[in-house]
Amino acid sequence: MNADDEQLLRGRVYGHDHDAPNPGPLPHQTYAALIGGPLDGLLLDITGWRPEEVDDGAALSTELTRWPGGRALYDPNPGEPRTPGPGVMCRFYYSGDTP
């Protein structure tokens, strides 16, 4: 894990309340770092996802999209390397919003 990944691990995990006792990542979980868009800087827990599920990206509910209550779309960059195991495995990049 490089210094950038360690910095990302200090971030919050998508879906955890900001005032939760421990909103950060857990050491044995696997995460995708969310880059850009309304959820920039959060980590998405992808523990247990199959490779094809990671390839599909994610549509994440948030009030911060163009459509309140809509979803922010995040996708991996094809060909970007993935680090197996716990920690930040990959990055998902913002690609738009959907109602």
Secondary structure in CASP SS format (residue, H / E / C, confidence):
PFRMAT SS
TARGET T0000
AUTHOR 0000-0000-0000
METHOD secondary structure of the structure
MODEL  1
M C 1.00
N C 1.00
A H 1.00
D H 1.00
D H 1.00
E H 1.00
Q H 1.00
L H 1.00
L H 1.00
R C 1.00
G C 1.00
R C 1.00
V E 1.00
Y C 1.00
G C 1.00
H C 1.00
D C 1.00
H C 1.00
D C 1.00
A C 1.00
P C 1.00
N C 1.00
P C 1.00
G C 1.00
P C 1.00
L C 1.00
P C 1.00
H C 1.00
Q C 1.00
T E 1.00
Y E 1.00
A E 1.00
A E 1.00
L E 1.00
I E 1.00
G C 1.00
G C 1.00
P C 1.00
L C 1.00
D C 1.00
G C 1.00
L C 1.00
L E 1.00
L E 1.00
D E 1.00
I C 1.00
T C 1.00
G C 1.00
W C 1.00
R C 1.00
P H 1.00
E H 1.00
E H 1.00
V H 1.00
D H 1.00
D H 1.00
G C 1.00
A E 1.00
A E 1.00
L E 1.00
S E 1.00
T C 1.00
E C 1.00
L C 1.00
T C 1.00
R C 1.00
W C 1.00
P C 1.00
G C 1.00
G C 1.00
R E 1.00
A E 1.00
L E 1.00
Y E 1.00
D E 1.00
P E 1.00
N C 1.00
P C 1.00
G C 1.00
E C 1.00
P C 1.00
R C 1.00
T C 1.00
P C 1.00
G C 1.00
P C 1.00
G E 1.00
V E 1.00
M E 1.00
C E 1.00
R E 1.00
F E 1.00
Y E 1.00
Y E 1.00
S E 1.00
G E 1.00
D E 1.00
T E 1.00
P C 1.00
END
